[in-house]
Amino acid sequence: MNKRSRFIIILVVLAVCFAFLWPSISWYACTPKDQQSLALGSLEKIKDYTVVKAKEEVDYLIATAKANPDTVLDSSYDYLVKSAKKNYKENAKAYKAAGIKENAPKIPAVMTVGAILDSFTGTNAQGDLSAVIEGKYRDEILAAKKRYNSSVKLGLDLSGGMNVIVRANLDEALATKKAEGNEITDEAQWKKDAMAQTIETLTSSIDKFGLTSPVIRQQGEDRIYIEIPGAADRESINSIIMGKGILNFRLVDENATNAFNAYYAQNPANTFNSDGKLIDPSIIPDDCEVMGYYVKDDYGLDERTGFIAVKKEIALDGEHVKSAIVSADQTTNQPEVNFILDSEGAVIFGEFTGAHVNERLAIVSDNKVKSAATIKQAINGGQVNLSGGFSVEEAQNIQKVLQTASLSVPLEVESQQVVGASLGEQAIHQGLNALLWGLAAVLLFMILYYKGAGFNAVVAQILNMYIMFSVLSAFNLTLTLSSVAGMILTVGMSVDANVIIFERIKEELKNGKSRAAAIASGFDNAFWAIMDSNITTFIAAAFLSKLGTGSIQGFAVSLAIGVCSSVFTALVVSRLMFDFNTEVANRKTMSIGWGVK
């Protein structure tokens, strides 16, 4: 491989690594602390914050306009100026369309606070202004949340928080299924699917409580490890873990729905009591109940868009749903949801849908209606297709509800451990000091012992650490104390390749070879020795990362990454630097140790 090829490869690797590392850099170095705190909160908290901030900003703008409408706002309101200019353009188009072009509003030369407020017209002008401001804060915080999700995260031992080990009683759940008359041919596969469903349900449930970025993974056959960095309330965690999701299908009562909506439109404040119960139950028939119809809002939260009256009798329980996928209609290409029922569910659903063709069937999860599709024909065979003009996001949400909302595996908390934040800060400080001092000591030794060639090893080591952190960021790996230990070990091990190469080159120089010939022979002769030692280390690290758990796995992963990056920097980066000094700088001698030229 020539110098140009090596140089291009190095540039490509550095560029890709920077792209991988950028989310971590932008989160830890460029995101303000107050915005980090908001981004780490739940979606509910983010929404509450942005709504309050929008109201405060609207009140401030109105007060400022009343005091002096010619006030020019600072640059932090540039987004509002941009929105106001857009409003003026749209208003001008409306005037032209109405045939009163001469009265069309024009964009002011100076955008004052009064001009900004004047651009928001109509009956809901203040609401439109509030929506723009809320959108600005929402986009900033959600963008920060996205950066965090794509960055290297600090583990429980570095950031503090709580870890919980939960045991899933799969045998009891299996026995219950059999007692209900369900035929299970492959018990091992059923347990595997039950664990996957349980983990998915727990992940969804814990996130609803704002417990930021939990680590939830299976340990062994029937245990679940939950790691929640940051502050977490023990009682909230227990209630989430011990709770169960509720999923079922119910028939929509159109007459009752219309009657309720008409009543609610006339009496919005006197329909429900503080517990959410109907003050006057006679509004709907005795066999019905009213539930909210929910869709996902801009925050990814359930937003109630109306009410639907459904039958109290459950047409089909969610435990009969075996799997669900999102696909596209072959004719319209519109997203649709397909799910498969077990044998018992297929019979129940086939009979029910056959008796209620052209009526709507609601999917109810946690007492919320998530979908209400029309039954077009009797659905037999247990393969069900839901369509109705869904967006991709809506279809994916329905799929998730079908897959995860029904949790039938009994869970038991085996252990809980709370780690204080002070321990995390101390661990970070000690770990970083060990890493930096270890790296500095190794690099100082290389420069003192190998002189000029040692500088190549220094550059290779710095790039080695850069690549390691980039890979950690690329795969959203969690940085723990054991991971830091793996990096420290890598620092010491990775110079071995440089030492082998340098000693080979020194031998060739002592045999009377020229600088160029010594470098070429040194790298060629050292290649397999370097590869053998690093391949064996990588194999050991790979097995540890696959078979180990917790801290052992973190150590093995960081070691495996370090082995790969150190081989690259030693054989490619270091070789390019030697060749550059030889062929471009035209150096004839070499500084590679005491008494060697």
C-alpha positions, 0 to 999 in steps of 0.5 A: 500500500502506497503513501497516498492510499494510507493517507486517504484511508486515515482521512476517511477513518478520522472523518467517520470517527468525528461524525460518530463522536460529534453527538457526544461532543455536542452533548457534553461540551456544547449543550448548556447544563440547564438544557441537559437537565430538561432533555433528561426529563420525561416527555411530560415534563418537557411539554409542561416546561415549553407550555409555561415558557411559551405563556411567559414569552407571550405575556412579555411580548404583549407587555413590551408592545403595550409599553413601546411597540417600536421596540426591536427585539434581540437576536434570540427572537430571530426565529420569531422574526422569521415566522412573522415575515412568513405570516406577512407573505401568507397574508399578502397572498390572501389579500391578492386572492381576495382581489384587494391587492392594494391593501395587502400588508407589506413586510416592515423594513424594521421588525419591531415587537409591534410588527411581529404581533401584527403579523399574527392575525385571526381569531386565535392570533395569540394561540398561533404566537404561543404555538410558534414559541412553544415549537421553538423550545420544544425543538431545541429540547427534543434535539438535545434529547436526540443528541443524548440518545446518540452519545456515549452515556455514563453508566450507573457507577459513574452517574449514580442512580439505581439498579434492579434485578427482576425475576420473571416467573415464566413457569407460573405464566406458562401454567396459567396459559395451559390452565386457560386451555391454550395449546403451547407446542414449543415451551422454550420459544414461548418463554423466549417470546414472553421475556422479550415482550416483558422487557419491551413492556417494562422499557415503555412503562419506565420511560413514561415516568421520566426515568431517563434512558434506562438500561434494561436487558435479560440476564440468563433465562428468567431475570431482567437487569434494570439500570436507571442512571440519575435520580429514581424513586424506589416506590415508583420503580416498584409500582411500574415493575409490578404493574400490568398492561391492559389491552383489549378490543371493544365494540364502538357504540356510535349512537352513544358516542354521538349522544355523549359528544353532543352533551359534552359540547354543551357541558364541558365543565360539568361532564366529569368529576375529579376522578374522571367519572361521569357526573350523570351516567344516564348520558350513555347506556348502562352497557357502555363507558366513555374513553378518551381517543388518543394520538401521538402529539409532537412530543411523542405523548398520548394526546386526547383528541376526543371521546368514544363510547365503547361497550363494557363487554370485552370482545377480545383480550390482548393476550390472544395477540401473538405478533404484529407487523406494519406493512403497506397496502398493495393497492394504495401503498398506505400503511396498515397493521397486520397481527396474528391471533392464537387459535382461541382468539381466532375463533372468538374474533371470527365470530365477533367480527362476523356479527358486527360487519360495518361497525367500528372496533376499538383497540383499548390500551390502559383505558385509552382508545388507540384506534377505532377501525371499521369491520369490513367483513368477518375476519377468520383464520386469526390473521387480522388487517387494520387499515384506515388511512394511518400514517407510518407513525400511527401504524407503528404506534398501534403495532407497539400497543399490540405487541407490548400492552398485555403483560401476563408474566408475574414479576418479582423484585429480587434486589435493588441498589441505590448508588449516590451521585457523589460516588459517581463524581469520585469515580469519574475523577479517579478514572480520568486521572488514571487514564490521563496519567497512564497515557502520559507516562507511557508516551513519556517513556516512548519519547525518552527511550525511542527519541524521534520515533517515539513521537510517532507512537505518541501520535498513534496513541492519541489517535487510538484513544480518539478512535476508541471513543468514536466507536463507543459513541457510534454504538451508543455504548455505556461508559462504566468504570470497567470500560475505563479500566479496559481503556487503561489496559489498552493504552499499555498494550497498544504500544507493544505493536510500536515497540515490536516495530521499532526494535525490528527497525533498529535491528535492520539499521544495525545490519547496515540497511538504509533508512527506507529499507530498514523501515520496510523490513521492520514493518514486514517482519513485525506484521505477523507478530503484531497480528498474532498477539492482537488476534488472540487478545481480541478472541479472548475479549470477544468471548468475554463480551459475549459470555460475560455480563455487567462490568466484565462485558464493559471491560471486554468491549472496550478492550476489543475496540482498543485492540482493533484501533491500536493495530490500525494506528500502529501499522497504518498511521505510524508507517505513513509518518515514517514514510513521509519523513523518508520520502518527502522530508528526505531524511537519511538517518533515523532517531529511534533510540540511543546509539542508533542512527 
